[in-house]
Amino acid sequence: MKELSLERVTGLVSVVTANHDYGRYLVEGLESLRLQTYSQLEVVIVDDYSRDDSASLVRDWLAARKPDFPVFFHELPRNCGYAWAMNVGISLANGEFIAFQDADDLSHPERLARQVAWFGSNADGGLVGTNYTAFDDGRFDQQRRAFWLKYGDAIPACYRAGGHCVSTGTAMVRGSVIDRLGPFNRRCPGAEDYELVARVVGAGYLVDNLHEVLYHNRCHPGKRSHLSYSKAEKS
């Protein structure tokens, strides 16, 4: 694939979120981004034709909190699905780095800073995830740590064997890697996250997970993925 020639803003992290009827969670996720210790960021939310009050909730939060970073809220004219919405957000992202955050989840205040530092120490780094906890909605005080992730050399071996060991909601990817390899594959519904990480690994980039818990995965009946129920355990 021909590499695109794009100018990306050095040091900027673009946090991309796809939202569909998660307004009741979305604002809490935005608040977790407002509390990041890393200040050079922008947030791109692509609303996948929500029927709830997501748009007004975001507007109210912006007016009340006045974050020091730009927040872009782009509404799709019809429901297009997760991969399509994420790809729209990725296309609007200006950052040297692109971080993903699910609309119903939360990021630890140190998340972006630790991931950017990892890229600073790994010139061949393509993508880095983090460890995370899962919690049932309304019970943040009862968290279960994930134990299915892998680290270091075990990651490419896992993907070569057809496994999956990076939680994509926690991931940050170098923007130039996305520009070269492309974003999520819309022909892999339900496996878009696996396919993207596998493609980055297959292209020879370094992929790793940080051992620290820097992300919090909210479990609820309407969640797009129930991965956290089966692959997180009580710490």
C-alpha positions in Angstrom: 0.0 0.0 0.0 1.3 3.4 -0.9 2.2 5.5 2.1 0.2 8.7 2.4 2.0 12.0 2.8 0.3 13.8 5.7 1.5 16.5 8.0 0.9 15.5 11.6 1.3 17.7 14.6 4.4 16.6 16.6 3.6 15.5 20.1 -0.1 15.8 19.6 -2.3 12.9 20.7 -5.6 12.5 19.0 -8.1 10.5 21.1 -10.7 8.9 18.8 -14.0 7.7 20.1 -17.0 6.1 18.3 -20.3 6.7 20.1 -23.7 5.1 19.6 -26.3 5.9 22.3 -23.7 6.0 25.1 -24.3 9.6 26.1 -24.8 8.5 29.7 -21.2 7.3 29.8 -19.6 9.5 27.2 -19.3 12.6 29.5 -17.6 10.6 32.2 -15.1 9.4 29.6 -14.4 13.0 28.5 -13.9 14.0 32.1 -11.2 11.3 32.4 -9.5 12.8 29.4 -9.7 16.3 30.9 -7.8 15.0 33.9 -4.9 13.7 31.8 -1.4 14.8 32.9 -0.5 14.9 29.2 -1.8 18.2 28.0 -1.1 18.1 24.2 -4.3 16.4 23.0 -7.4 16.7 21.0 -10.5 14.6 21.2 -12.5 13.4 18.1 -15.9 11.9 18.8 -17.8 10.4 15.9 -21.4 9.9 16.8 -22.8 6.9 14.9 -26.4 8.2 14.6 -27.3 8.1 18.3 -30.9 8.4 19.2 -30.2 9.6 22.8 -29.0 13.0 24.0 -25.3 12.4 23.4 -24.9 15.7 21.5 -26.5 17.9 24.1 -24.6 16.2 26.9 -21.3 16.9 25.2 -22.3 20.5 24.6 -23.3 20.9 28.2 -20.0 19.4 29.4 -18.0 21.6 27.1 -19.8 24.7 28.4 -19.4 23.7 32.1 -15.8 22.3 32.0 -14.2 24.4 29.3 -11.3 21.9 28.6 -7.9 23.1 27.5 -8.0 20.9 24.4 -10.3 20.9 21.4 -13.2 18.5 21.2 -14.7 17.7 17.8 -18.1 16.1 17.7 -19.0 14.7 14.2 -22.4 13.3 13.6 -23.0 10.6 11.0 -26.2 10.8 9.0 -27.0 7.1 9.5 -25.8 4.2 11.6 -22.7 2.9 9.9 -21.1 0.7 12.6 -18.0 0.8 14.8 -15.3 0.4 12.2 -16.7 3.0 9.9 -17.2 5.5 12.7 -13.7 5.0 14.0 -12.2 5.4 10.6 -14.0 8.7 10.1 -12.5 9.8 13.4 -9.0 8.6 12.4 -9.3 10.6 9.2 -10.0 13.7 11.2 -7.2 13.2 13.6 -4.2 15.5 13.4 -1.9 13.9 16.0 1.5 12.3 15.7 -0.2 9.6 17.9 -3.8 8.3 17.8 -5.3 6.8 20.9 -8.5 4.9 21.1 -11.0 5.1 23.9 -14.4 3.4 23.9 -17.3 5.7 24.6 -18.3 3.9 27.8 -14.8 3.5 29.3 -12.3 5.6 31.3 -8.6 6.4 31.0 -6.3 6.7 34.0 -4.9 10.2 34.3 -1.4 9.0 33.5 -2.4 6.9 30.5 -1.5 9.2 27.6 1.7 10.4 29.2 3.0 6.9 29.8 2.2 5.8 26.3 3.8 8.8 24.6 6.9 8.1 26.8 7.0 4.6 25.5 7.1 5.8 21.9 9.9 8.2 22.9 11.9 5.2 24.0 11.0 3.0 21.1 11.7 4.5 17.7 10.4 1.4 16.0 7.2 1.3 18.0 4.0 1.1 16.1 1.3 0.4 18.8 1.2 0.2 22.5 -1.7 -0.9 24.8 -1.9 -1.0 28.5 -3.2 -3.3 31.2 -6.7 -2.5 32.4 -9.4 -3.3 34.9 -13.0 -4.1 34.3 -15.9 -2.9 36.5 -19.6 -3.4 36.5 -21.5 -0.2 35.8 -22.0 1.7 39.0 -19.4 -0.3 40.9 -16.1 1.3 40.1 -14.8 0.4 43.5 -15.0 -3.3 42.6 -12.5 -3.7 39.8 -11.1 -6.8 38.2 -7.7 -6.8 36.6 -7.1 -8.3 33.1 -4.9 -11.3 32.9 -5.2 -12.3 29.2 -2.7 -9.7 27.9 0.8 -10.5 26.8 4.0 -8.5 26.7 7.2 -8.1 24.7 8.2 -11.0 22.4 5.1 -13.0 23.4 2.9 -10.6 21.4 4.1 -11.3 17.8 4.2 -15.0 18.6 0.6 -14.7 19.8 -0.6 -13.0 16.6 1.3 -15.4 14.4 -0.6 -18.2 16.0 -4.0 -16.4 15.4 -4.4 -15.2 19.0 -5.2 -11.7 20.4 -3.5 -10.2 23.3 -3.9 -6.4 23.1 -7.0 -4.6 24.3 -7.6 -2.2 21.4 -9.6 0.3 23.6 -6.3 0.9 25.5 -4.2 1.3 22.4 -2.2 4.2 21.1 -0.8 3.9 17.6 1.7 6.0 15.8 -0.1 8.1 13.2 2.4 7.4 10.4 1.7 3.7 10.9 -2.0 4.2 10.3 -1.2 6.4 7.3 0.9 3.6 5.8 -1.2 0.5 6.7 -4.7 2.0 6.8 -7.2 2.1 9.6 -9.8 -0.5 10.8 -10.9 -3.1 8.2 -14.7 -2.7 7.7 -14.8 -6.2 6.2 -14.0 -7.8 9.6 -17.1 -6.9 11.7 -16.5 -8.0 15.3 -12.8 -8.7 14.6 -11.7 -5.2 13.5 -9.5 -4.8 16.6 -7.7 -8.1 16.2 -7.1 -7.5 12.5 -5.6 -4.0 13.0 -3.1 -5.1 15.7 -2.2 -8.2 13.7 -1.5 -6.0 10.6 0.8 -3.7 12.6 2.6 -6.8 14.0 2.9 -8.3 10.6 4.4 -5.1 9.1 7.3 -5.5 11.5 6.6 -2.7 14.0 7.2 -3.1 17.7 3.9 -3.7 19.6 3.7 -4.0 23.3 1.5 -3.6 26.4 2.4 -1.5 29.4 2.1 -3.4 32.6 0.4 -0.6 34.5 -3.3 -0.4 34.8 -4.1 2.7 32.8 -7.6 2.0 31.5 -11.0 1.1 33.0 -13.4 -1.0 31.0 -17.1 -0.5 32.0 -19.2 -3.7 31.8 -22.9 -3.3 31.2 -25.6 -5.3 29.2 -25.5 -2.9 26.2 -21.7 -3.0 25.7 -20.4 -3.5 22.2 -18.0 -6.2 23.4 -18.3 -8.4 26.4 -14.6 -9.3 26.3 -14.0 -7.9 29.7 -16.5 -10.2 31.4 -14.7 -13.4 30.2 -11.1 -12.2 30.3 -10.8 -10.1 33.4 -10.5 -11.6 36.9 -10.6 -10.2 40.4 -7.2 -9.0 41.5 
